[in-house]
């Protein structure tokens, strides 16, 4: 059965009224195109599987918070905390995003064509088959992957300072090797192995599907030349406590 599609123009609509209109429209449509989006918050909150938002403009903070299987594509930049505590689904941003994207994310995927702000992927975690993924095509601000507990972060550009501070799970894939002094205590950097290259290939193949035409050429998705950042221990703070 074909998906039903409709559209809304938000303009200067207050975020509460905007979200009421979005929820009402999605009751009878599978795909909703939003035009003239100007920083309205919480769009796509808890969006379920089978529902999609196509956003023209700049959505505000907490886009797709608690999203549970839906699909959101932003044709522009996005503000802070996209995918906050996201459970499942996909976010595609044809631009850059602000701080704390993927905060406490526990499933699904976020693809950002360009740069991201600070503290992206903070407190990401995974459980059994749920493995959240964040792919950033540009540079990242400070504290990328802070307290990372699980999942995958892939960065094509350069990281800021304090990369993966407090990381105790998951993996960060880097196209640019860190200097020894940039690898924080409790972490190790190693060349991507064959299993890593398979993960990198899958993520970058999808990145290319979304962005290659805009970038003028696909990025190399072979996984060759990538580096992995992992925690040495799953309990980095154990020595700080007593029995």
HELIX and SHEET records of a PDB file:
HELIX    1   1 UNK A   15  UNK A   26  1                                  12    
HELIX    2   2 UNK A  180  UNK A  182  5                                   3    
HELIX    3   3 UNK A  194  UNK A  215  1                                  22    
HELIX    4   4 UNK A  238  UNK A  240  5                                   3    
SHEET    1   A11 UNK A   5  UNK A  11  0                                        
SHEET    2   A11 UNK A  31  UNK A  38  1                                        
SHEET    3   A11 UNK A  52  UNK A  58  1                                        
SHEET    4   A11 UNK A  68  UNK A  75  1                                        
SHEET    5   A11 UNK A  88  UNK A  93  1                                        
SHEET    6   A11 UNK A 109  UNK A 112  1                                        
SHEET    7   A11 UNK A 133  UNK A 136  1                                        
SHEET    8   A11 UNK A 149  UNK A 155  1                                        
SHEET    9   A11 UNK A 169  UNK A 174  1                                        
SHEET   10   A11 UNK A 227  UNK A 231 -1                                        
SHEET   11   A11 UNK A 187  UNK A 191 -1                                        
SHEET    1   B 2 UNK A 126  UNK A 127  0                                        
SHEET    2   B 2 UNK A 130  UNK A 131 -1                                        
END                                                                             
